[in-house]
Amino acid sequence: MNHFHIIFCLVIVYSCTSNPFWEDKETNELSISGNVTAEENELNNSIFVWIKELNVFTYTEADGDFVIPLYSSESTNNTFSGICNVYFFIHNYEIDSATFQLASGRFSQTQIDFTGEGELLKTINLKNMITGFVELSFGVNQLISEDTVHLAFNFNTKSDIQIQTYKYIYGHSENHSGIIFRSMTSGTSFFHRYSSINEIGQVINDQIITLDYINNQNVLWEYFMQTSSLDFSENSYEVYPVFFIVHDYPEGMAEILRLDSIQFKPEYYFQIPSTIRPDTLQIF
């Protein structure tokens, strides 16, 4: 009789996918984790981490740690088999990646960049493409209706690079456009783009263009705005120039970052990590 009880208990234990007495992490809570860094990232800005095949993502903590739950045993896609590509991204850095392999929803024993438990082994240290900062100056000390706001975006290139940005032609000169003002209290964002009517009644709008730069180049972009075009309430704002580095994005990554929707919802711009330092605008 005692032998029957022992055999019966063993059958119950090994036939369960979930055991009430201990946590079966491999079956119930599959995840990948690790630590990634980026060169010249003194402020420890977050890094975007995305698994392409499962279309799940997260952002690193300040120390570079990340964890991405893949799915639970109740998930409808927990039988996935194959290679999963993990991408690591900051806007002004080169994209890096690592891979892991699943077999019927479990970690395969054949891994290169991760352990069999989902811990990152590969060293990820993102390479910087540009470093830069924003600097504001005004015609007078306080903003008034006819004051001109001058914004300078200074940056240095760390590689040959293509950058898309907004510009407009007025007269015989090309001028930069496309700035986001982000409230430091509410987080609300405003996307300012140039639009005007010239002396003969033509509407002048900006357009997005692509600029080419070589490695180790010092670049200055200048912006000029009339305060009458800045219809903001009294507040403090962080000021960012809008630009897009031309990356070879893997399929689906640009969409999940909503790069095509920033002109309609500027808050999406802050889903893209960046180490470019903004300046602050005080409106009284």
N, C-alpha and C positions, 0 to 999 in steps of 0.2 A: 504493500500500500504506500509506503514511504517513497519507493522508487517511482510509483505512478505520479505522486504529487510533484516530485522533482522534475520529471519529464514534462508534465503539464505546464509548470511554471516557465520552463525554458522555452517551450513552444510559444507561450503568450508573449514573453519578452522579445524574442527574435522576430515575431510576426508584426510587431507594432512599429509604425513610423514615427510615433511620438511617445516618449516615455514620461510619465508623470513624476518620476523620481530624480531625473537628471535632464539636462538640456542637451539634446542631440543637435549641435550647431550645424553639422554638415548637412543634415536632412532638412532642418526647419528654418535655418537662418544663414543662407549662403551670402558671403560678402567678400569684397576685395578691400585692401587697405595698404597704406604705405606712407612714405614721406618723400616729398619732392621739393626742390628749391629752384631759385632763379637768380642768375648773377646780377649784381648791382641792384638788388631789391632790398634797400636799406630799411624801408618801412614795412617789410614782410607782407606785402599785398597778397591777397588770395590768388590762387591759381585755379582755373577752370579745369575740371576733370570729367571726361565724357566717355562712356562706353558706346561705341557706334552701333553694334549689332543689337544691343538691348535698349538703346536710346534712353539711358538713365545717366544723370550727371550730379555733380556736387561741386563745392568749392573747398579748397584747403583751409585749415585753421591757420592762425598767425605763425605757428611753428612749422607749417608745411605738411602736417598730418592730414590724412583724409580716410574716410570709410564710405564705401558705397554698397548698401544692401542690394543684392541682385534680385532675389525673390524668396518667398517662403515655400514650404511644401504644398501650400494650397494654391499657389499661383498657376495660371493656365499655361505659362510658357516655361515651366520648370523641367521640360524634357529637351531643352535646346542642346544641340551638339555642334561643336565646331570651334573655330578660332574667334575670339573677341578682341577687338582693337580698342585700346584705351588711349585717349589723346589728352595731352596736357597743354594748356594754352594761357598766355597773357597777350593782350593785343599787340604790344610793341616788342614781342619776342618771337623767335622761331617756334613753330609747333613741334613737339616731341611726342613719342608714343611708346607703348609697350603692349604686349599681347599675353593673353592667357587662353587656355583651352578647356572647354566643357565637354563632358560626355554624358548624355542623358540627364542633364541638369546637375551634374556633379563635377568637381574639378578633376580633370584628367591627371593621371600620374606623370604624363609627359608635359612638362612645363619648362620654359626658359627664363622668362622675365619675372615670374611669380613662383612662390612655393606652392606645394600641393594643398595648402590651406588658404591660399589667396593673398599672401603677403608679398608686396612688391620687393623684388630682388634687384632689378635694374636701377642704376643710378640715373636720376633725372635731374639735370641742372639746366634750365632753359637759358638759351643764348639770346642776349639783348640785341635788338635791331636798331632802336633809337633810344636816346635818353633826352629829356627835355623838360622845360618848365614854362609856365605862363606868367606874363607880367603886365599889369594894367597901369595906365597913367591917364590923367585927365587934364583938360584945359585949365581948370581951377580946382580948388580943394574940395568943393562940394558940387554934387551933380545938380545942374540946373537945366531948364528945358532946351537951351541952345548949346549946351556943352558938348564937346566931342570926346567920346571914349576911345582911347587908343589901346589896343591889345597887341602884345608882341608874344609870339610863340617861338622860342629859341630851342633848337634841338640839334643833336649831333648824330650822324649815322654810324652804325657799327658794321654795316654790310651794304652791298649794292641792294637797292630797294625801290619798289614802286609804291606810291601813296596816292590814294584818291581823296580829293578834297573839293570844297565848293569855292568857285571863283566867278567873278563877273567882270565884264569889260565896260568901262565908262570912259568915253573919249578915246584916248590912245593908250590907256593904262589898264592892266589887269589887277584886280583887287581880290583879296581873300574874303570869304564869307563862311557862315556856318559856325555858330557858337551856342553852347548850351549853358544856361544859368540854372543852377540847382540850389533851391532854398536850403539853408543850413538848419532851419527849424522844422519845416514840414517835410522836406525831401522832395517837394514838387519841382518839376523841371520844365523849362521853357526853351524852345529851340528857335533861335533868332537867325533868320536868313535875309539877305539883302533883296529888297524889291523897291523900285523907284520909277519915276517918270522923268525922262530927260526934257531938255528945252523944247524939243519939237513934238512932244507928246508920246514918244515911244516908251513902252514899259521895259525897264531893265531888270531882269531876274538873274540870279546866279545859276550856275550849272555845275554838275560834278565832273571833274576832269582828273586825269591821271598824270602824275609828275614822277620823273625818274631821277634818282640820286645815286651817287657812288659812295663807296665805303669811305669813312673818315672825312665826311663833309660837314661843315658848320652851316646851318640853315636858319634864316629868320623869315617868318611869316608875319605880316602886319595886317591888322584889322582896324577899321575906323567906323564908328557908329555914332549917330546922333542920339542923344538921350531921349528925344521926343519919340524915337522908335522903340524905346524900352519901357513898355507899359507895365511896370511892376509895382507892387505895393512896397511899403517900407520894410526892409528886411536885409539880411546878409545872405549873399549868394557865392557859391563856388563857381568859377568860370572856366569852361573847358572848350578848346577848339575841337570841332568835329572833323575827324579824318579816318580813313580806313586803309590800313596797310594791306597790300595785295598778297594774300596768302594762298597757298594751294590747299584750300579747305577740303577735307574729306567730305564725301556726299552726306548731306543732312546736317552738318555742323553749323553752317551759316543760318539755316532755318531755325535750329533750336536756339541760337543766339539772337534771332529776330533782327538780323542786320538789315533786312529790307523794310522794316517797319519803324526804324528810328525817327524818320521824318514825321511820322504820325504820333508816335509815343516816345518822346525823348528819354524817358526813364529806362527804356531798353538799353540805352548806351552804357548804363552802369551795370548791366549784366555781363559786360565784357571787361574783365580785369585789365588794368593799365597802371604803369608806374609813372606816367606823366604827371607832374605836379601842377595843380591848378593855382590860380590866384583867387583872392576874395574881393567881392564888390559890396560896399556898404551903401544902401540907399536910405536917405533920411527924408 
